Amino acid sequence: MQKNAYLALSHAVNETVRSRLTKANLAEQLAGWYPYASREKLEVLTSFQVWMFIVDDLLDQYSIVEQFDYKKLQALLDDCVDYVEKSLGVSSQEIDPSTRYLDHDAVLSFEEYASNIRRTYSNNPGYRKRIAKEAIATLKAYQKEAFNRKNAHVPSLEEYLGYRDASSCMMQVVTNMEFANGLDLPEFVMESKEIRELQQATVASMWATNDMVSMRKEIREGFVENIVVLLAHGNMQRGIDASLEKLQNEIDRVNKATDDLARRYAGEPFERDIALLAKNCKNACLAGWHWSVKTPRYCLHDIEPDENGGFNFTIDQIAEEES
């Protein structure tokens, strides 16, 4: 884990990013997402994880309301999309070595991860296309969030649910599980109804957990874009309770999809691979919670849990402290 933490810091493009990576305890987060990955795979996935944080950090800088820089924001997004497609070999064009992007180091922080994926899955373009698709979806969702902040726009519940899978980055995390576990499953399996259900439910449970644990952080930062608020209808405890109900529904979907997969592919050559994938999805859901309550990132680590393991804080007090 120490080596992965050092690798994360070595990828930082400036002190702001370096500070954020240090605070986030990335090595522990990554180990929770991919508990069965080899050290070599974890090192590659660290570069992917750092890319997510670097791009997110830059977009935050460019979308500060008082200093909103549309040109830089759009250039970063366009350059990232261009590089993602070319570096993964899913574009009709290859990378021109003479190309200089506006945020060159940030864009190229994707290179180490992409080159490993391209080499490992040279004969599986379907997988590389799925990885590119999810990376680009996340970039576009980041853009939507940036404009929400600029315009002080609180999305409707329906609107939020339409882009949260992408903005959470969790579908990218789940898609990487094949690489992390050394799997090379046929595309007809990965596109099956049962696999899609497993992945979608896993992603939804991960971001629902994230939304709940990040409430205190978002309130302190002054902009809350969160399922808890959208389900609260003026009462934050009601929002938490409704979010917990949603989380339980998603966990039930994960368990059902796991059982459905086991039945459908029983006796097939890749039965054990699918079982490993499902197990990884379940572990990642739980690991997200364990990491979130320990990292300083979500402002929960200084709260003493109650006898039931709950974290109690009063939103009005946070507002008063920050005023």
C-alpha positions as CSV (number, residue, x, y, z in Angstrom):
1,M,0.0,0.0,0.0
2,Q,2.9,2.4,0.8
3,K,4.2,1.9,-2.7
4,N,0.8,2.7,-4.3
5,A,0.6,5.8,-2.1
6,Y,4.0,7.0,-3.4
7,L,3.0,6.3,-6.9
8,A,-0.2,8.4,-6.5
9,L,1.9,11.3,-5.2
10,S,4.4,11.0,-8.0
11,H,1.6,11.5,-10.5
12,A,0.4,14.8,-9.0
13,V,0.7,17.7,-11.4
14,N,0.8,20.4,-8.8
15,E,0.8,21.0,-5.0
16,T,-3.0,21.3,-4.8
17,V,-3.5,17.9,-6.4
18,R,-0.7,16.4,-4.3
19,S,-2.4,17.6,-1.1
20,R,-5.7,16.3,-2.3
21,L,-4.3,12.8,-3.1
22,T,-2.5,12.7,0.3
23,K,-5.7,13.6,2.1
24,A,-7.8,11.0,0.3
25,N,-5.9,7.9,1.4
26,L,-6.1,6.6,-2.2
27,A,-4.1,3.4,-1.6
28,E,-6.6,2.1,0.9
29,Q,-9.5,3.1,-1.4
30,L,-7.9,1.2,-4.3
31,A,-7.2,-1.9,-2.3
32,G,-10.8,-2.0,-1.2
33,W,-12.0,-1.7,-4.8
34,Y,-9.7,-4.5,-6.1
35,P,-8.9,-6.8,-3.2
36,Y,-7.8,-9.7,-5.5
37,A,-5.6,-7.7,-7.8
38,S,-1.8,-8.4,-8.0
39,R,0.6,-5.7,-7.0
40,E,1.4,-5.0,-10.6
41,K,-2.2,-4.6,-11.5
42,L,-2.7,-2.3,-8.5
43,E,0.1,-0.1,-9.7
44,V,-1.5,0.3,-13.1
45,L,-4.9,1.0,-11.5
46,T,-3.3,3.6,-9.3
47,S,-2.4,5.6,-12.3
48,F,-6.1,5.4,-13.5
49,Q,-7.3,6.4,-10.1
50,V,-5.0,9.4,-10.0
51,W,-6.1,10.5,-13.4
52,M,-9.7,10.6,-12.1
53,F,-8.6,12.9,-9.2
54,I,-6.4,15.1,-11.3
55,V,-9.0,15.8,-13.9
56,D,-11.7,16.3,-11.3
57,D,-9.5,18.7,-9.4
58,L,-8.7,20.8,-12.5
59,L,-12.4,21.0,-13.5
60,D,-13.2,22.2,-10.0
61,Q,-10.6,25.0,-10.4
62,Y,-12.0,26.0,-13.8
63,S,-15.6,26.0,-12.6
64,I,-15.2,28.2,-9.5
65,V,-18.3,30.4,-9.9
66,E,-16.5,33.8,-9.6
67,Q,-13.7,32.7,-12.0
68,F,-15.5,30.3,-14.3
69,D,-13.3,29.6,-17.3
70,Y,-15.3,28.0,-20.0
71,K,-12.5,27.8,-22.6
72,K,-10.1,26.0,-20.3
73,L,-12.8,23.7,-19.0
74,Q,-14.0,22.7,-22.5
75,A,-10.4,22.3,-23.7
76,L,-9.6,19.9,-20.9
77,L,-12.7,17.8,-21.6
78,D,-12.1,17.8,-25.4
79,D,-8.5,16.9,-25.0
80,C,-9.2,14.1,-22.5
81,V,-11.8,12.6,-24.8
82,D,-9.4,12.7,-27.7
83,Y,-6.6,11.1,-25.7
84,V,-8.8,8.4,-24.1
85,E,-10.0,7.2,-27.5
86,K,-6.6,7.3,-29.2
87,S,-4.6,5.8,-26.3
88,L,-7.0,2.9,-25.9
89,G,-7.0,2.2,-29.7
90,V,-10.7,2.8,-30.2
91,S,-10.3,5.8,-32.5
92,S,-9.6,5.7,-36.2
93,Q,-6.5,7.8,-35.5
94,E,-3.4,7.2,-33.5
95,I,-1.7,9.7,-31.1
96,D,0.5,12.3,-32.8
97,P,3.6,12.5,-30.6
98,S,3.9,16.2,-31.5
99,T,0.5,17.1,-30.0
100,R,0.6,19.4,-27.0
101,Y,-2.6,19.6,-24.9
102,L,-3.4,22.7,-22.9
103,D,-3.2,20.7,-19.6
104,H,-0.7,18.3,-21.1
105,D,0.5,16.5,-18.0
106,A,-3.0,16.0,-16.7
107,V,-4.3,14.6,-20.0
108,L,-1.3,12.3,-20.3
109,S,-1.7,11.0,-16.8
110,F,-4.0,8.5,-18.5
111,E,-1.2,7.0,-20.6
112,E,0.3,4.5,-18.2
113,Y,-3.1,2.9,-17.5
114,A,-4.2,3.0,-21.2
115,S,-1.0,1.5,-22.5
116,N,-1.4,-1.5,-20.2
117,I,-5.0,-2.0,-21.1
118,R,-4.2,-1.8,-24.8
119,R,-1.4,-4.3,-24.5
120,T,-3.3,-6.7,-22.3
121,Y,-6.5,-6.6,-24.3
122,S,-5.1,-6.1,-27.8
123,N,-7.4,-8.9,-29.0
124,N,-10.5,-7.6,-27.1
125,P,-11.5,-4.3,-28.7
126,G,-15.0,-4.6,-27.1
127,Y,-13.6,-4.3,-23.6
128,R,-11.4,-1.3,-24.6
129,K,-14.5,0.4,-26.1
130,R,-16.4,-0.1,-22.9
131,I,-13.6,1.4,-20.9
132,A,-13.4,4.4,-23.2
133,K,-17.2,4.8,-23.2
134,E,-17.3,5.0,-19.4
135,A,-14.4,7.3,-19.1
136,I,-16.0,9.7,-21.6
137,A,-19.4,9.5,-19.9
138,T,-17.7,10.5,-16.6
139,L,-16.0,13.5,-18.3
140,K,-19.3,14.7,-19.7
141,A,-21.0,14.3,-16.3
142,Y,-18.2,16.3,-14.7
143,Q,-19.0,19.0,-17.2
144,K,-22.7,18.9,-16.3
145,E,-21.8,19.3,-12.6
146,A,-19.6,22.2,-13.4
147,F,-22.4,24.1,-15.1
148,N,-24.8,23.2,-12.3
149,R,-22.4,25.0,-9.9
150,K,-21.9,27.9,-12.2
151,N,-25.7,28.4,-12.6
152,A,-26.5,27.5,-9.0
153,H,-28.8,24.8,-10.5
154,V,-30.1,22.1,-8.3
155,P,-31.2,19.2,-10.5
156,S,-34.5,17.4,-10.2
157,L,-34.3,13.8,-8.9
158,E,-34.9,12.4,-12.4
159,E,-32.2,14.6,-13.9
160,Y,-29.7,13.7,-11.1
161,L,-30.4,9.9,-11.5
162,G,-29.7,10.3,-15.2
163,Y,-26.1,11.3,-14.8
164,R,-25.0,10.2,-11.3
165,D,-23.7,6.7,-12.4
166,A,-21.3,8.6,-14.7
167,S,-20.4,11.5,-12.4
168,S,-19.6,9.1,-9.5
169,C,-16.9,7.4,-11.7
170,M,-18.0,4.1,-10.2
171,M,-18.9,2.5,-13.5
172,Q,-15.3,3.0,-14.5
173,V,-14.3,1.4,-11.3
174,V,-16.5,-1.6,-11.9
175,T,-15.5,-1.9,-15.5
176,N,-11.9,-2.1,-14.4
177,M,-12.6,-5.2,-12.3
178,E,-12.0,-7.5,-15.4
179,F,-8.5,-6.1,-15.7
180,A,-7.8,-6.1,-12.0
181,N,-8.7,-9.8,-11.7
182,G,-7.0,-10.9,-15.0
183,L,-10.3,-11.8,-16.7
184,D,-11.0,-11.8,-20.4
185,L,-14.6,-12.7,-20.7
186,P,-16.5,-12.8,-24.0
187,E,-18.4,-9.7,-24.8
188,F,-21.7,-11.6,-25.1
189,V,-21.3,-12.4,-21.4
190,M,-20.4,-8.9,-20.4
191,E,-23.3,-7.5,-22.3
192,S,-25.8,-10.0,-20.8
193,K,-28.8,-8.7,-18.9
194,E,-27.5,-10.3,-15.6
195,I,-24.0,-8.7,-15.8
196,R,-25.5,-5.3,-16.7
197,E,-27.9,-5.6,-13.7
198,L,-25.0,-6.6,-11.4
199,Q,-22.9,-3.7,-12.5
200,Q,-25.6,-1.1,-12.4
201,A,-26.8,-2.1,-9.0
202,T,-23.2,-2.1,-7.7
203,V,-22.6,1.3,-9.1
204,A,-25.8,2.7,-7.6
205,S,-25.1,1.3,-4.2
206,M,-21.6,2.8,-4.2
207,W,-22.7,6.3,-5.2
208,A,-25.7,6.2,-2.8
209,T,-23.2,5.4,0.0
210,N,-20.9,8.2,-1.2
211,D,-23.8,10.7,-1.3
212,M,-24.7,9.9,2.3
213,V,-21.2,10.1,3.8
214,S,-20.3,13.2,1.8
215,M,-23.2,15.4,3.2
216,R,-21.1,17.1,5.9
217,K,-18.3,17.8,3.4
218,E,-20.6,19.2,0.8
219,I,-22.4,21.5,3.2
220,R,-19.1,22.9,4.4
221,E,-18.0,23.5,0.8
222,G,-21.2,25.4,0.1
223,F,-22.8,23.4,-2.8
224,V,-24.8,20.3,-2.2
225,E,-25.7,18.1,-5.2
226,N,-26.8,15.0,-3.5
227,I,-29.5,12.3,-3.4
228,V,-30.1,13.0,0.3
229,V,-31.2,16.6,-0.5
230,L,-33.3,15.5,-3.4
231,L,-35.2,13.0,-1.3
232,A,-35.4,15.2,1.8
233,H,-38.3,17.6,0.9
234,G,-37.2,20.0,3.6
235,N,-36.3,17.4,6.2
236,M,-32.7,16.1,6.0
237,Q,-33.3,13.1,8.3
238,R,-36.1,12.0,5.9
239,G,-33.6,12.4,3.1
240,I,-31.1,10.1,4.9
241,D,-33.8,7.5,5.6
242,A,-35.0,7.5,2.0
243,S,-31.4,7.2,0.8
244,L,-30.9,4.2,3.1
245,E,-34.0,2.6,1.6
246,K,-32.6,3.2,-1.9
247,L,-29.3,1.7,-0.8
248,Q,-30.9,-1.4,0.6
249,N,-32.9,-1.8,-2.7
250,E,-29.6,-1.7,-4.7
251,I,-27.9,-4.2,-2.4
252,D,-30.9,-6.5,-2.9
253,R,-30.4,-6.1,-6.7
254,V,-26.7,-7.0,-6.3
255,N,-27.5,-10.1,-4.5
256,K,-30.3,-11.1,-6.9
257,A,-28.1,-10.5,-10.0
258,T,-25.3,-12.6,-8.4
259,D,-27.8,-15.5,-7.9
260,D,-29.1,-15.1,-11.5
261,L,-25.6,-15.1,-12.9
262,A,-24.7,-18.3,-11.0
263,R,-27.8,-20.0,-12.4
264,R,-27.4,-18.9,-15.9
265,Y,-23.7,-19.8,-16.3
266,A,-23.6,-22.9,-14.1
267,G,-21.3,-25.4,-15.7
268,E,-19.9,-22.9,-18.3
269,P,-16.1,-22.6,-18.7
270,F,-16.1,-19.1,-17.2
271,E,-18.4,-19.9,-14.3
272,R,-15.6,-19.3,-11.7
273,D,-14.6,-16.0,-13.4
274,I,-18.1,-14.7,-13.2
275,A,-18.3,-15.7,-9.5
276,L,-15.1,-13.8,-8.8
277,L,-16.5,-10.7,-10.6
278,A,-19.7,-10.9,-8.5
279,K,-17.7,-11.3,-5.3
280,N,-15.5,-8.3,-6.2
281,C,-18.6,-6.2,-6.8
282,K,-19.9,-7.1,-3.3
283,N,-16.6,-6.4,-1.6
284,A,-16.3,-3.0,-3.4
285,C,-19.7,-1.9,-2.1
286,L,-18.6,-2.7,1.5
287,A,-15.1,-1.3,1.1
288,G,-16.5,2.1,-0.1
289,W,-18.2,2.5,3.3
290,H,-15.1,1.5,5.3
291,W,-12.9,3.9,3.4
292,S,-15.3,6.8,3.5
293,V,-15.7,6.8,7.3
294,K,-11.9,6.8,7.9
295,T,-10.7,9.2,5.2
296,P,-10.5,12.9,6.3
297,R,-12.1,13.7,2.8
298,Y,-15.7,13.3,4.1
299,C,-15.3,15.0,7.4
300,L,-16.6,12.0,9.4
301,H,-13.3,10.8,10.9
302,D,-13.5,13.2,13.8
303,I,-17.0,12.0,14.9
304,E,-17.2,9.3,17.5
305,P,-19.7,6.7,16.2
306,D,-22.6,5.8,18.5
307,E,-23.3,2.4,19.9
308,N,-24.9,1.3,16.6
309,G,-22.0,2.6,14.5
310,G,-23.9,5.7,13.3
311,F,-22.4,9.1,12.7
312,N,-24.5,12.0,14.2
313,F,-24.1,15.6,13.3
314,T,-26.4,18.6,13.1
315,I,-26.6,20.5,9.8
316,D,-27.6,23.8,11.4
317,Q,-24.5,23.7,13.6
318,I,-22.2,23.2,10.5
319,A,-23.7,26.3,8.9
320,E,-23.2,28.3,12.0
321,E,-19.6,27.2,12.4
322,E,-18.8,28.1,8.8
323,S,-20.6,31.5,8.9
